[in-house]
């Protein structure tokens, strides 16, 4: 070999470089070769080499660090700093479960919590097993600070991680995609009941308050930290048991405690202090993780506080929502979350909590049977009770076969609940869910169309026709979400954007037509029936503004489209492959709202020749409609109406300031975060 590498002086090694070089010459570029002892999974595992998060290489452990002694005496300030820093481990674990980048930037327990060495030394610091000679006569460093105070904090930390892990492992979020479940066979206080952990934390608080060997300033600071840990353990336990009524007082307590911490942050320990050695970023390499890991740096305390605040805000939002029985309000709040995500609230733990609250074990919103979804669907969209619809359906049925009412009811039960739950998926998975649900909505629409042919004529407005319009609105709304999510995820290339703008405007036109037909037959005089009418009118105004903006962007971007029609057609078939499933051929009813490349090419020619079309006027129309939406924001947002209004106002102001330069980056970003 000519690279300076020499084989080891061992007869058991054989140089096979030449065989690999000769064999690879017979392979085509991109080809793969496997055998029974080297499957695809092993080949993919090779990508871990060089991956910054995981590849720790062959570097040796740092032998310069002195050995860790869990019973070394510590000052109260050092214990406080350690407890304070341990929160960074836990919240780094939660913080980096952000769904957009979970697989690319997420970290594991072994890189965060398990790098806290006291986690592995709990038997050594058990106050019941410490020998008397460890009781140091130094009054400034009582051993109880380690055995009682720090030990209780570590147990509370592990119990919080255990409770969070139990929520995450339910399956509502996806391992290795949304979070990392590998525990490396390290126990996390699972054998301790929550009540026992809370009792240990209370005992630690009592010792701190009554100890004459801890100064009053450190006494208060340590107590606040222990109470915060106890409150978080109670909060996570309440969520797992679905005791949502306990959330608000616990959240208030958890918010109150960090204020004292922020007022008196712990000073960094001295260079000779043993406290920094408590956190060893290389210790995960001693464990047995599923993947090789790289040491990481803990975040700044400001980010830790922001993450904790975001977690508490999300759980408070859940405690408010769980008292609202209308699924339409959940849908509006979930849509706001999709298009206006708050980084510190984008945690896999939070998304799993919301999904389990929406539907789990056949129970909706923790107290309703599945029929509640059907009742909400009919009352919130059609303003008629489902029982009335059921009775009318059976009376009018004249078909030769049995009435498919059970199938329709089961389908309507699954779709609204599934849609609401999907708002708490990560964005790529939410987009895939929307694509898959389009076929199901079309199947329901085709079933209702076929059923209507076997119904006796109705006096007045046909409720089945209204139901078909509602189903079609849901489907068109889902198509719009798919197109908009492409902007949010930056999926479209430059040559694809004109087609996306045009297609969105076309879908919105059909969406508005269906909304007009629904609004026309909704009752308007009775006060009890006013909510859906106002909501649909708000959506119609907002969708009109979005359509005007989409047309303006199409007119501007089509002039920069510099690719051949054949290339565009290939991109079109690849990007919108969900619209060309062969299963649609099984229905006599053609799907509504699917893209048409020929219609796009025709629209491109028309818009380029239309000298009277003004993108600036379309943007001005969108601005006026958005400003009008702030005065009538609909009636289904509930307590989140101000947030909805604020979003409309921000859109109108930004659009007004950028109307002269329509191709500004804001116009692009607005399409990627629109709330419908």
WONOR-V465789 format. One record per pair of residues at least 24 apart in sequence whose C-alpha atoms are under 7 Angstrom apart, sorted by the first residue. I is the first residue (numbers start at 1). J is the second residue. Records with the same first field share a line. If there is no record, write none. Layout:
BEGIN
I->J / J
END
This chain:
BEGIN
53->293 / 294
54->291 / 292 / 293 / 294
55->292 / 293 / 294
56->292 / 293 / 294
61->282
70->118 / 121 / 124 / 125
71->125
73->141 / 142 / 143
74->141
75->140 / 141
76->145 / 214 / 218
77->218
78->269 / 275
79->150
80->222 / 266
81->266
82->275
83->153
88->298 / 299 / 304
89->113 / 298
91->304 / 307
92->298 / 299
94->347
95->307 / 347
97->178 / 179 / 347 / 348
98->346 / 347 / 348
99->178 / 346 / 347 / 348 / 426
100->426 / 427
102->177 / 178 / 179
103->176 / 177 / 178
106->179
107->180
108->180 / 182
109->182 / 183
110->284
111->281 / 284 / 295 / 296
114->284
115->279 / 280 / 281 / 283 / 284
116->278 / 279 / 280
117->278 / 279 / 280
118->278
119->154
122->151
125->151
139->213
140->213
148->204
149->204
152->200 / 201 / 204
153->226 / 229
155->189 / 197
156->197 / 229 / 230 / 233
158->188 / 189
159->188 / 189 / 190 / 233
160->232 / 233 / 236
162->188 / 189 / 190
163->236 / 237
164->236 / 349
167->240 / 352
168->349 / 352
172->352 / 355
173->348 / 352
178->348
179->348
182->289 / 290
184->287 / 288 / 289
198->230
201->226 / 230
224->257
228->254 / 257
244->319
247->316 / 319
248->316
251->312
306->344
307->344
310->344 / 345
311->345
314->345 / 350
318->354
322->365
326->376
327->376
328->636
329->636 / 637 / 638
330->420
331->420
332->637
333->637
334->420 / 423 / 424
335->423 / 675
336->675
338->423
339->673 / 674 / 675
340->673
351->424 / 425
355->421 / 424
358->421
370->413
371->413
373->413 / 416 / 417
374->409 / 412 / 413
380->532
381->470 / 532
383->529
396->455 / 456
397->454 / 455 / 456
398->454 / 455 / 456
399->454
431->482 / 485
434->478 / 482
435->578
438->475
441->471 / 475
442->591
445->471 / 472
446->587 / 589
466->518
469->514 / 518
473->511 / 514
476->507 / 511 / 593
480->504 / 507
484->671 / 672
485->672
487->671 / 672
488->672 / 673
495->561 / 563
498->554 / 557 / 558
501->550 / 551 / 553 / 554
502->550 / 551 / 554
503->595
504->550
505->547 / 550 / 551
507->593
508->543 / 547
512->540
515->540
531->635
534->634 / 635
535->634 / 635 / 636
538->629 / 632 / 633 / 634
539->676
541->625 / 629
542->625 / 626 / 629
545->621 / 622 / 625 / 626
546->622
548->618 / 619 / 621 / 622
549->618 / 619 / 622
552->615 / 618 / 619
555->607 / 615
558->604
569->597
616->659 / 660 / 662
619->659
620->659
623->652 / 655 / 656
626->652
627->652
END
